[in-house]
Amino acid sequence: MLDWGAMTNSSGVQFSESDLESLIQLQALTSRIVKNSLRLSAGPQSGNYREKALAYKRLKGQLDAVQSEIDALKADQRQVEDELGRFNNELEKSKKMLSNSSQKEYRFNPKLQLQISELDSKVTEYTEAEIAIIDKLEVLEGRSASLDVEVKSAYREAAKAKGELDKLKAEVELTNADLETELHSLRSSLSPVVVATLKRVPAEIIDKVSLIVEGSCGGCRLRFSSSLAEKIRRSPDSPNFCEECGRIVVLG
């Protein structure tokens, strides 16, 4: 909590009627700027864009993951095809050796018999492995195609939401530019008393003036202490500051 006792020690300074009107105008303008800016950060367009962008990012991540699986399987498929080709070539060579040998030679050549049997098993094994990979690729490529449609649709929706947000941003910036022009004009006409009082508000507070709403600060919503409420009642024309946030508080 701020040392409001020190802040409100105004040494008998009082606002004129014109000063109070200027403070109320200042509050109105800064409040409109803040509310207008909130349309951008807290409005439905911003929320809609975040939702659509996240949906696109999620689907794109799923598509990338599936594509990575496809790439890995295709690499495995190439390796299996290479091995299958090698075993097929060796099997063909062994079969040629067999065809060039007499039945008697083959019968009593266990090494050749074993070689052909092993190669035949390898060809069968790698053929089955290739078929399994092809089956998996078919499923994954189907999933990839489906996700690709969803990703493109999500991208279009996100782009549309971004366009709506950009349109709102342009509107907000244009409105704020006009309000800032009014605010600059008002500030240039403030009395030295008002300027000095505004400097006593914490620098981080943008809307330095707040209306009193049912015994509370309209800026931070804190209810005033009984002593501050009494001071405001007795001296509404004196500089009074919120005990919590430090805004200048005035009667609307």
Backbone as CSV, one residue per row, in Angstrom:
resi,resn,N_x,N_y,N_z,CA_x,CA_y,CA_z,C_x,C_y,C_z
1,MET,0.849,-1.196,0.000,0.000,0.000,0.000,0.881,1.240,0.000
2,LEU,0.460,2.268,-0.756,1.231,3.493,-0.850,1.114,4.323,0.424
3,ASP,2.115,5.183,0.615,2.083,6.128,1.734,1.194,7.294,1.309
4,TRP,-0.117,7.027,1.315,-1.037,8.031,0.798,-1.089,9.259,1.667
5,GLY,-0.724,9.117,2.927,-0.726,10.283,3.813,0.255,11.333,3.322
6,ALA,1.433,10.861,2.875,2.431,11.785,2.334,1.966,12.336,0.988
7,MET,1.326,11.457,0.191,0.899,11.877,-1.140,-0.206,12.919,-1.068
8,THR,-1.059,12.793,-0.100,-2.212,13.702,-0.046,-1.925,14.959,0.756
9,ASN,-0.700,15.121,1.156,-0.329,16.344,1.858,-0.164,17.451,0.819
10,SER,-1.265,18.066,0.439,-1.277,19.005,-0.689,-1.074,20.447,-0.273
11,SER,-0.776,20.684,0.986,-0.458,22.034,1.483,-1.521,23.058,1.104
12,GLY,-2.767,22.656,1.232,-3.846,23.599,0.987,-4.185,23.816,-0.466
13,VAL,-3.542,23.051,-1.387,-3.828,23.210,-2.811,-5.243,22.732,-3.102
14,GLN,-5.941,23.477,-3.939,-7.287,23.076,-4.342,-7.419,23.197,-5.859
15,PHE,-8.235,22.318,-6.396,-8.502,22.378,-7.820,-9.604,23.389,-8.081
16,SER,-9.464,24.100,-9.181,-10.549,24.976,-9.612,-11.599,24.124,-10.325
17,GLU,-12.728,24.716,-10.618,-13.767,23.980,-11.335,-13.254,23.528,-12.702
18,SER,-12.468,24.417,-13.329,-11.892,24.072,-14.634,-10.905,22.911,-14.501
19,ASP,-10.122,22.902,-13.392,-9.175,21.808,-13.160,-9.912,20.475,-13.030
20,LEU,-10.988,20.494,-12.261,-11.761,19.264,-12.046,-12.364,18.765,-13.359
21,GLU,-12.850,19.701,-14.177,-13.385,19.312,-15.481,-12.300,18.699,-16.354
22,SER,-11.096,19.293,-16.291,-9.980,18.759,-17.076,-9.600,17.354,-16.614
23,LEU,-9.601,17.140,-15.298,-9.269,15.818,-14.756,-10.302,14.771,-15.183
24,ILE,-11.576,15.174,-15.171,-12.632,14.244,-15.590,-12.505,13.930,-17.077
25,GLN,-12.179,14.957,-17.887,-11.961,14.727,-19.321,-10.749,13.826,-19.550
26,LEU,-9.718,14.059,-18.747,-8.510,13.236,-18.845,-8.823,11.778,-18.519
27,GLN,-9.616,11.602,-17.469,-10.007,10.238,-17.081,-10.808,9.578,-18.196
28,ALA,-11.717,10.324,-18.789,-12.570,9.772,-19.834,-11.746,9.355,-21.057
29,LEU,-10.808,10.224,-21.445,-9.999,9.928,-22.627,-9.076,8.731,-22.399
30,THR,-8.375,8.713,-21.276,-7.454,7.598,-21.007,-8.231,6.292,-20.834
31,SER,-9.425,6.388,-20.234,-10.249,5.196,-20.073,-10.677,4.652,-21.437
32,ARG,-11.006,5.550,-22.361,-11.397,5.112,-23.699,-10.225,4.475,-24.431
33,ILE,-9.026,5.005,-24.232,-7.833,4.430,-24.872,-7.557,3.029,-24.327
34,VAL,-7.657,2.896,-22.997,-7.417,1.592,-22.379,-8.459,0.576,-22.847
35,LYS,-9.730,0.974,-22.821,-10.796,0.057,-23.245,-10.672,-0.296,-24.720
36,ASN,-10.296,0.703,-25.522,-10.134,0.442,-26.947,-8.985,-0.531,-27.197
37,SER,-7.901,-0.386,-26.437,-6.756,-1.290,-26.576,-7.106,-2.699,-26.127
38,LEU,-7.979,-2.796,-25.114,-8.401,-4.115,-24.631,-9.212,-4.879,-25.670
39,ARG,-9.816,-4.151,-26.611,-10.530,-4.831,-27.692,-9.573,-5.730,-28.471
40,LEU,-8.310,-5.310,-28.523,-7.309,-6.063,-29.280,-6.782,-7.249,-28.494
41,SER,-6.481,-7.031,-27.222,-5.865,-8.097,-26.428,-6.873,-9.050,-25.796
42,ALA,-8.060,-8.547,-25.483,-9.039,-9.384,-24.771,-10.342,-9.577,-25.536
43,GLY,-10.401,-9.094,-26.778,-11.629,-9.211,-27.553,-11.791,-10.587,-28.182
44,PRO,-12.965,-10.867,-28.739,-13.220,-12.182,-29.345,-12.316,-12.478,-30.540
45,GLN,-11.918,-11.436,-31.283,-11.056,-11.660,-32.448,-9.713,-12.244,-32.025
46,SER,-9.159,-11.698,-30.921,-7.875,-12.198,-30.420,-7.997,-13.639,-29.942
47,GLY,-9.060,-13.928,-29.179,-9.276,-15.285,-28.691,-9.511,-16.268,-29.823
48,ASN,-10.274,-15.821,-30.834,-10.557,-16.689,-31.980,-9.274,-17.015,-32.743
49,TYR,-8.418,-15.989,-32.921,-7.155,-16.230,-33.640,-6.256,-17.184,-32.863
50,ARG,-6.159,-16.987,-31.549,-5.331,-17.893,-30.738,-5.839,-19.332,-30.849
51,GLU,-7.154,-19.493,-30.780,-7.752,-20.828,-30.873,-7.454,-21.472,-32.231
52,LYS,-7.651,-20.707,-33.313,-7.419,-21.244,-34.651,-5.940,-21.521,-34.893
53,ALA,-5.080,-20.631,-34.399,-3.640,-20.819,-34.589,-3.147,-22.059,-33.843
54,LEU,-3.662,-22.270,-32.626,-3.279,-23.451,-31.851,-3.769,-24.737,-32.510
55,ALA,-5.000,-24.680,-33.074,-5.540,-25.852,-33.766,-4.681,-26.198,-34.972
56,TYR,-4.274,-25.174,-35.718,-3.395,-25.397,-36.876,-2.051,-25.968,-36.432
57,LYS,-1.482,-25.397,-35.382,-0.181,-25.864,-34.891,-0.260,-27.315,-34.425
58,ARG,-1.352,-27.668,-33.746,-1.519,-29.040,-33.254,-1.621,-30.028,-34.416
59,LEU,-2.450,-29.703,-35.403,-2.623,-30.585,-36.554,-1.344,-30.672,-37.380
60,LYS,-0.661,-29.544,-37.529,0.599,-29.540,-38.290,1.635,-30.407,-37.593
61,GLY,1.650,-30.381,-36.263,2.565,-31.230,-35.508,2.268,-32.706,-35.728
62,GLN,0.962,-33.056,-35.770,0.571,-34.439,-36.021,0.985,-34.869,-37.427
63,LEU,0.775,-33.980,-38.397,1.153,-34.290,-39.781,2.662,-34.483,-39.902
64,ASP,3.420,-33.616,-39.261,4.883,-33.737,-39.301,5.350,-35.044,-38.674
65,ALA,4.688,-35.443,-37.577,5.050,-36.697,-36.905,4.775,-37.897,-37.812
66,VAL,3.612,-37.879,-38.473,3.268,-38.973,-39.395,4.244,-39.001,-40.571
67,GLN,4.584,-37.813,-41.077,5.518,-37.746,-42.200,6.894,-38.271,-41.804
68,SER,7.287,-38.008,-40.565,8.568,-38.536,-40.077,8.541,-40.063,-40.044
69,GLU,7.399,-40.617,-39.614,7.252,-42.081,-39.610,7.332,-42.630,-41.030
70,ILE,6.683,-41.943,-41.959,6.707,-42.377,-43.362,8.137,-42.347,-43.894
71,ASP,8.859,-41.271,-43.618,10.242,-41.148,-44.092,11.114,-42.262,-43.524
72,ALA,10.918,-42.560,-42.224,11.704,-43.623,-41.586,11.384,-44.984,-42.206
73,LEU,10.087,-45.228,-42.470,9.679,-46.503,-43.077,10.218,-46.633,-44.506
74,LYS,10.216,-45.527,-45.235,10.738,-45.567,-46.605,12.241,-45.849,-46.598
75,ALA,12.927,-45.323,-45.603,14.362,-45.630,-45.477,14.552,-47.115,-45.180
76,ASP,13.699,-47.660,-44.285,13.749,-49.106,-43.993,13.419,-49.913,-45.252
77,GLN,12.424,-49.422,-46.013,12.021,-50.131,-47.226,13.178,-50.198,-48.234
78,ARG,13.899,-49.083,-48.386,15.038,-49.080,-49.312,16.103,-50.077,-48.872
79,GLN,16.334,-50.122,-47.556,17.324,-51.063,-47.029,16.884,-52.513,-47.258
80,VAL,15.593,-52.782,-47.006,15.062,-54.135,-47.219,15.139,-54.510,-48.699
81,GLU,14.794,-53.549,-49.566,14.855,-53.818,-51.011,16.277,-54.133,-51.459
82,ASP,17.240,-53.401,-50.911,18.645,-53.657,-51.257,19.060,-55.062,-50.834
83,GLU,18.687,-55.402,-49.581,19.034,-56.736,-49.074,18.311,-57.824,-49.857
84,LEU,17.042,-57.574,-50.170,16.259,-58.550,-50.930,16.871,-58.763,-52.315
85,GLY,17.281,-57.661,-52.944,17.925,-57.775,-54.251,19.215,-58.576,-54.174
86,ARG,19.987,-58.314,-53.109,21.252,-59.042,-52.948,21.011,-60.538,-52.770
87,PHE,20.035,-60.886,-51.901,19.751,-62.309,-51.669,19.176,-62.973,-52.917
88,ASN,18.352,-62.236,-53.657,17.802,-62.789,-54.899,18.906,-63.092,-55.910
89,ASN,19.852,-62.170,-56.011,20.978,-62.388,-56.936,21.791,-63.620,-56.526
90,GLU,22.073,-63.727,-55.236,22.842,-64.874,-54.751,22.071,-66.174,-54.967
91,LEU,20.740,-66.103,-54.763,19.925,-67.302,-54.966,19.934,-67.724,-56.427
92,GLU,19.838,-66.734,-57.338,19.878,-67.048,-58.761,21.205,-67.673,-59.150
93,LYS,22.288,-67.139,-58.596,23.610,-67.701,-58.881,23.708,-69.150,-58.390
94,SER,23.186,-69.382,-57.196,23.224,-70.737,-56.636,22.371,-71.689,-57.460
95,LYS,21.239,-71.213,-57.942,20.373,-72.060,-58.757,21.022,-72.385,-60.104
96,LYS,21.775,-71.403,-60.638,22.498,-71.667,-61.883,23.570,-72.730,-61.667
97,MET,24.228,-72.616,-60.510,25.216,-73.636,-60.181,24.560,-75.005,-60.118
98,LEU,23.362,-75.028,-59.560,22.635,-76.282,-59.444,22.247,-76.805,-60.824
99,SER,21.789,-75.919,-61.687,21.354,-76.351,-63.019,22.526,-76.854,-63.856
100,ASN,23.719,-76.369,-63.524,24.906,-76.814,-64.254,25.537,-78.056,-63.630
101,SER,24.976,-78.521,-62.542,25.503,-79.705,-61.866,24.588,-80.890,-62.146
102,SER,25.161,-82.047,-62.116,24.349,-83.250,-62.295,23.587,-83.536,-61.020
103,GLN,22.550,-84.336,-61.146,21.736,-84.685,-59.981,22.589,-85.329,-58.917
104,LYS,23.535,-86.106,-59.345,24.399,-86.807,-58.388,25.272,-85.823,-57.619
105,GLU,25.808,-84.848,-58.342,26.663,-83.843,-57.678,25.866,-83.041,-56.648
106,TYR,24.644,-82.709,-57.021,23.817,-81.909,-56.121,23.453,-82.716,-54.871
107,ARG,23.125,-83.968,-55.122,22.702,-84.802,-54.006,23.809,-84.920,-52.957
108,PHE,25.024,-84.958,-53.435,26.133,-85.142,-52.487,26.904,-83.828,-52.260
109,ASN,26.192,-82.689,-52.451,26.794,-81.374,-52.182,25.956,-80.660,-51.118
110,PRO,26.126,-81.065,-49.874,25.310,-80.479,-48.796,25.517,-78.971,-48.644
111,LYS,26.706,-78.506,-48.957,26.983,-77.069,-48.817,26.095,-76.268,-49.761
112,LEU,25.959,-76.716,-51.013,25.120,-76.032,-51.981,23.656,-76.136,-51.590
113,GLN,23.253,-77.306,-51.102,21.873,-77.487,-50.642,21.545,-76.510,-49.522
114,LEU,22.460,-76.402,-48.556,22.242,-75.507,-47.411,22.205,-74.046,-47.853
115,GLN,23.091,-73.692,-48.767,23.158,-72.312,-49.261,21.856,-71.910,-49.936
116,ILE,21.340,-72.797,-50.796,20.089,-72.493,-51.500,18.931,-72.383,-50.505
117,SER,18.893,-73.274,-49.542,17.827,-73.261,-48.534,17.855,-71.975,-47.708
118,GLU,19.064,-71.572,-47.292,19.204,-70.351,-46.481,18.838,-69.114,-47.293
119,LEU,19.299,-69.077,-48.539,18.980,-67.923,-49.381,17.478,-67.845,-49.659
120,ASP,16.873,-68.994,-49.882,15.434,-69.023,-50.114,14.672,-68.514,-48.890
121,SER,15.141,-68.872,-47.695,14.523,-68.389,-46.451,14.689,-66.883,-46.307
122,LYS,15.890,-66.387,-46.665,16.146,-64.953,-46.577,15.248,-64.177,-47.544
123,VAL,15.106,-64.688,-48.753,14.242,-64.024,-49.734,12.807,-63.964,-49.216
124,THR,12.354,-65.072,-48.653,10.994,-65.103,-48.091,10.859,-64.112,-46.937
125,GLU,11.854,-64.102,-46.044,11.839,-63.218,-44.868,11.796,-61.747,-45.279
126,TYR,12.661,-61.362,-46.234,12.722,-59.961,-46.629,11.540,-59.565,-47.505
127,THR,10.983,-60.518,-48.229,9.769,-60.232,-48.993,8.608,-59.939,-48.044
128,GLU,8.493,-60.745,-46.992,7.443,-60.518,-45.992,7.655,-59.188,-45.271
129,ALA,8.932,-58.872,-44.993,9.233,-57.598,-44.336,8.848,-56.418,-45.221
130,GLU,9.117,-56.547,-46.519,8.773,-55.472,-47.452,7.260,-55.306,-47.541
131,ILE,6.544,-56.413,-47.581,5.074,-56.354,-47.635,4.518,-55.676,-46.380
132,ALA,5.102,-56.009,-45.200,4.658,-55.391,-43.943,4.893,-53.885,-43.969
133,ILE,6.046,-53.492,-44.519,6.357,-52.062,-44.610,5.379,-51.368,-45.554
134,ILE,5.093,-52.000,-46.667,4.150,-51.424,-47.640,2.774,-51.248,-47.008
135,ASP,2.350,-52.248,-46.225,1.051,-52.158,-45.539,1.031,-50.976,-44.560
136,LYS,2.126,-50.839,-43.791,2.212,-49.734,-42.833,2.227,-48.384,-43.561
137,LEU,2.975,-48.330,-44.669,3.039,-47.087,-45.440,1.669,-46.701,-45.988
138,GLU,0.918,-47.702,-46.414,-0.417,-47.431,-46.947,-1.307,-46.792,-45.886
139,VAL,-1.233,-47.316,-44.658,-2.031,-46.764,-43.550,-1.569,-45.348,-43.219
140,LEU,-0.245,-45.178,-43.094,0.300,-43.876,-42.720,0.068,-42.830,-43.801
141,GLU,0.193,-43.209,-45.057,-0.022,-42.256,-46.139,-1.495,-41.853,-46.225
142,GLY,-2.380,-42.796,-45.881,-3.795,-42.447,-45.802,-4.045,-41.440,-44.686
143,ARG,-3.411,-41.700,-43.532,-3.525,-40.773,-42.402,-2.912,-39.420,-42.753
144,SER,-1.784,-39.435,-43.463,-1.127,-38.196,-43.871,-2.016,-37.384,-44.799
145,ALA,-2.649,-38.065,-45.752,-3.532,-37.366,-46.697,-4.717,-36.735,-45.969
146,SER,-5.280,-37.478,-45.001,-6.401,-36.953,-44.221,-5.974,-35.747,-43.389
147,LEU,-4.813,-35.871,-42.747,-4.300,-34.764,-41.929,-3.962,-33.553,-42.790
148,ASP,-3.455,-33.807,-43.981,-3.091,-32.708,-44.872,-4.323,-31.864,-45.208
149,VAL,-5.447,-32.514,-45.416,-6.707,-31.791,-45.675,-7.089,-30.963,-44.447
150,GLU,-6.971,-31.577,-43.257,-7.322,-30.870,-42.020,-6.380,-29.695,-41.775
151,VAL,-5.098,-29.902,-42.043,-4.104,-28.840,-41.832,-4.384,-27.652,-42.750
152,LYS,-4.680,-27.937,-44.011,-4.968,-26.854,-44.959,-6.221,-26.086,-44.550
153,SER,-7.226,-26.826,-44.081,-8.459,-26.177,-43.618,-8.186,-25.323,-42.379
154,ALA,-7.401,-25.886,-41.443,-7.061,-25.144,-40.215,-6.236,-23.911,-40.537
155,TYR,-5.344,-24.025,-41.526,-4.527,-22.873,-41.929,-5.412,-21.758,-42.492
156,ARG,-6.377,-22.147,-43.330,-7.281,-21.133,-43.900,-8.083,-20.436,-42.805
157,GLU,-8.545,-21.218,-41.825,-9.316,-20.627,-40.727,-8.438,-19.699,-39.887
158,ALA,-7.194,-20.126,-39.632,-6.276,-19.287,-38.849,-5.935,-18.009,-39.614
159,ALA,-5.738,-18.140,-40.928,-5.425,-16.967,-41.748,-6.604,-15.988,-41.763
160,LYS,-7.821,-16.537,-41.838,-9.019,-15.692,-41.810,-9.130,-14.972,-40.470
161,ALA,-8.892,-15.712,-39.377,-8.946,-15.106,-38.036,-7.864,-14.046,-37.881
162,LYS,-6.689,-14.311,-38.470,-5.590,-13.324,-38.396,-5.972,-12.069,-39.166
163,GLY,-6.646,-12.248,-40.303,-7.096,-11.091,-41.077,-8.088,-10.246,-40.299
164,GLU,-9.002,-10.907,-39.592,-9.981,-10.184,-38.769,-9.291,-9.447,-37.626
165,LEU,-8.284,-10.112,-37.039,-7.539,-9.477,-35.946,-6.736,-8.288,-36.460
166,ASP,-6.119,-8.430,-37.625,-5.354,-7.325,-38.213,-6.262,-6.140,-38.549
167,LYS,-7.471,-6.465,-39.022,-8.433,-5.406,-39.325,-8.807,-4.651,-38.052
168,LEU,-9.049,-5.417,-36.970,-9.373,-4.788,-35.691,-8.190,-3.970,-35.186
169,LYS,-6.987,-4.506,-35.343,-5.779,-3.790,-34.904,-5.669,-2.441,-35.597
170,ALA,-5.953,-2.426,-36.897,-5.897,-1.171,-37.648,-6.948,-0.190,-37.126
171,GLU,-8.148,-0.714,-36.832,-9.219,0.137,-36.299,-8.830,0.705,-34.937
172,VAL,-8.280,-0.159,-34.068,-7.877,0.264,-32.726,-6.783,1.320,-32.809
173,GLU,-5.793,1.090,-33.671,-4.690,2.041,-33.794,-5.182,3.384,-34.324
174,LEU,-6.119,3.342,-35.278,-6.657,4.588,-35.833,-7.456,5.350,-34.777
175,THR,-8.299,4.608,-34.029,-9.096,5.244,-32.975,-8.190,5.807,-31.884
176,ASN,-7.189,5.013,-31.479,-6.264,5.473,-30.435,-5.466,6.688,-30.882
177,ALA,-5.131,6.742,-32.182,-4.390,7.903,-32.692,-5.233,9.172,-32.538
178,ASP,-6.524,9.065,-32.854,-7.416,10.220,-32.692,-7.549,10.600,-31.217
179,LEU,-7.688,9.563,-30.357,-7.815,9.824,-28.917,-6.538,10.428,-28.351
180,GLU,-5.395,9.948,-28.831,-4.111,10.492,-28.356,-3.951,11.949,-28.774
181,THR,-4.473,12.287,-29.950,-4.434,13.683,-30.396,-5.264,14.560,-29.458
182,GLU,-6.457,14.068,-29.111,-7.304,14.796,-28.154,-6.613,14.906,-26.800
183,LEU,-5.970,13.802,-26.399,-5.312,13.778,-25.096,-4.147,14.763,-25.061
184,HIS,-3.387,14.803,-26.155,-2.254,15.740,-26.232,-2.753,17.186,-26.146
185,SER,-3.850,17.454,-26.842,-4.420,18.803,-26.820,-4.890,19.166,-25.416
186,LEU,-5.513,18.214,-24.732,-5.996,18.461,-23.376,-4.827,18.693,-22.421
187,ARG,-3.792,17.851,-22.535,-2.641,17.991,-21.640,-1.947,19.340,-21.803
188,SER,-1.922,19.824,-23.028,-1.255,21.111,-23.271,-2.010,22.279,-22.644
189,SER,-3.279,22.034,-22.296,-4.088,23.110,-21.712,-4.252,22.975,-20.198
190,LEU,-3.636,21.939,-19.591,-3.780,21.730,-18.153,-3.079,22.825,-17.361
191,SER,-3.659,23.145,-16.229,-3.056,24.155,-15.360,-1.820,23.576,-14.670
192,PRO,-0.908,24.423,-14.205,0.290,23.949,-13.494,-0.060,23.092,-12.277
193,VAL,-1.188,23.414,-11.600,-1.607,22.638,-10.429,-1.931,21.201,-10.833
194,VAL,-2.664,21.032,-11.921,-3.026,19.693,-12.396,-1.791,18.940,-12.872
195,VAL,-0.907,19.632,-13.597,0.330,18.987,-14.093,1.172,18.490,-12.923
196,ALA,1.326,19.329,-11.916,2.123,18.943,-10.737,1.483,17.770,-10.006
197,THR,0.161,17.772,-9.928,-0.542,16.684,-9.241,-0.400,15.371,-10.005
198,LEU,-0.480,15.435,-11.312,-0.345,14.230,-12.142,1.037,13.588,-11.973
199,LYS,2.049,14.412,-11.764,3.412,13.898,-11.605,3.574,13.084,-10.323
200,ARG,2.643,13.247,-9.394,2.727,12.508,-8.126,2.134,11.095,-8.229
201,VAL,1.477,10.819,-9.357,0.924,9.474,-9.586,2.057,8.572,-10.073
202,PRO,2.144,7.320,-9.589,3.187,6.407,-10.049,3.291,6.363,-11.567
203,ALA,4.524,6.374,-12.074,4.770,6.465,-13.515,4.159,5.308,-14.300
204,GLU,4.081,4.123,-13.667,3.574,2.957,-14.403,2.063,2.989,-14.605
205,ILE,1.379,3.892,-13.908,-0.076,4.011,-14.060,-0.369,4.829,-15.314
206,ILE,-1.071,4.230,-16.271,-1.389,4.926,-17.522,-2.570,5.876,-17.322
207,ASP,-3.657,5.323,-16.789,-4.837,6.153,-16.525,-4.703,6.731,-15.121
208,LYS,-4.159,7.916,-15.048,-3.753,8.501,-13.760,-4.903,9.088,-12.955
209,VAL,-6.052,9.224,-13.573,-7.222,9.790,-12.891,-8.322,8.740,-12.858
210,SER,-8.978,8.604,-11.709,-10.053,7.627,-11.584,-11.265,8.276,-10.935
211,LEU,-12.427,7.899,-11.410,-13.655,8.373,-10.779,-13.923,7.565,-9.510
212,ILE,-14.564,8.202,-8.572,-14.950,7.525,-7.324,-16.263,6.787,-7.573
213,VAL,-16.247,5.471,-7.333,-17.424,4.637,-7.581,-17.853,3.983,-6.268
214,GLU,-18.927,4.517,-5.684,-19.483,3.946,-4.449,-18.425,3.765,-3.358
215,GLY,-17.661,4.836,-3.137,-16.659,4.812,-2.072,-15.420,4.007,-2.400
216,SER,-15.216,3.682,-3.682,-14.049,2.902,-4.096,-13.353,3.581,-5.259
217,CYS,-12.091,3.217,-5.477,-11.335,3.716,-6.623,-11.831,3.004,-7.877
218,GLY,-12.196,3.760,-8.894,-12.661,3.154,-10.132,-11.563,2.472,-10.911
219,GLY,-10.296,2.743,-10.540,-9.173,2.120,-11.237,-8.824,0.749,-10.702
220,CYS,-8.538,0.674,-9.382,-8.123,-0.608,-8.786,-9.236,-1.283,-7.987
221,ARG,-10.380,-0.588,-7.824,-11.569,-1.130,-7.144,-11.417,-1.255,-5.621
222,LEU,-10.351,-0.714,-5.062,-10.187,-0.793,-3.606,-11.133,0.194,-2.930
223,ARG,-11.780,-0.253,-1.869,-12.662,0.626,-1.105,-11.804,1.521,-0.218
224,PHE,-12.151,2.795,-0.163,-11.359,3.757,0.602,-11.499,3.517,2.103
225,SER,-10.452,3.886,2.833,-10.534,3.855,4.299,-11.492,4.959,4.749
226,SER,-11.947,4.833,5.963,-12.898,5.828,6.477,-12.271,7.213,6.535
227,SER,-10.971,7.283,6.828,-10.308,8.594,6.929,-10.217,9.265,5.563
228,LEU,-9.877,8.469,4.500,-9.797,9.053,3.163,-11.192,9.432,2.672
229,ALA,-12.163,8.585,2.943,-13.528,8.893,2.531,-13.999,10.194,3.172
230,GLU,-13.645,10.397,4.450,-14.015,11.626,5.149,-13.294,12.824,4.547
231,LYS,-12.025,12.650,4.208,-11.250,13.746,3.609,-11.854,14.159,2.265
232,ILE,-12.234,13.155,1.464,-12.845,13.450,0.166,-14.175,14.179,0.370
233,ARG,-14.931,13.736,1.379,-16.215,14.374,1.652,-16.039,15.826,2.055
234,ARG,-15.009,16.077,2.902,-14.779,17.434,3.393,-14.098,18.315,2.357
235,SER,-13.193,17.723,1.551,-12.418,18.538,0.599,-12.423,17.903,-0.793
236,PRO,-13.560,17.846,-1.459,-13.623,17.211,-2.789,-12.808,17.941,-3.850
237,ASP,-12.468,19.217,-3.561,-11.712,20.000,-4.544,-10.203,19.898,-4.313
238,SER,-9.783,19.172,-3.277,-8.352,19.010,-3.007,-7.839,17.775,-3.742
239,PRO,-6.530,17.730,-4.047,-5.957,16.524,-4.647,-6.079,15.343,-3.690
240,ASN,-6.788,14.316,-4.103,-6.932,13.101,-3.306,-6.456,11.911,-4.129
241,PHE,-5.746,11.000,-3.445,-5.122,9.870,-4.134,-5.605,8.540,-3.537
242,CYS,-5.776,7.547,-4.405,-6.138,6.207,-3.936,-5.021,5.665,-3.067
243,GLU,-5.385,5.069,-1.942,-4.395,4.538,-1.002,-3.658,3.316,-1.556
244,GLU,-4.248,2.638,-2.529,-3.672,1.403,-3.058,-2.838,1.652,-4.315
245,CYS,-3.460,2.260,-5.327,-2.775,2.384,-6.623,-2.134,3.745,-6.848
246,GLY,-2.559,4.783,-6.103,-1.966,6.102,-6.246,-2.626,6.999,-7.269
247,ARG,-3.716,6.529,-7.899,-4.420,7.384,-8.868,-5.048,8.585,-8.163
248,ILE,-5.194,9.660,-8.931,-5.984,10.801,-8.453,-7.450,10.387,-8.521
249,VAL,-8.172,10.547,-7.439,-9.571,10.157,-7.418,-10.429,11.416,-7.338
250,VAL,-11.437,11.468,-8.216,-12.317,12.620,-8.259,-13.768,12.149,-8.338
251,LEU,-14.662,13.026,-7.890,-16.096,12.758,-8.018,-16.524,12.988,-9.438
252,GLY,-17.308,12.047,-9.996,-17.756,12.183,-11.364,-18.898,13.182,-11.505
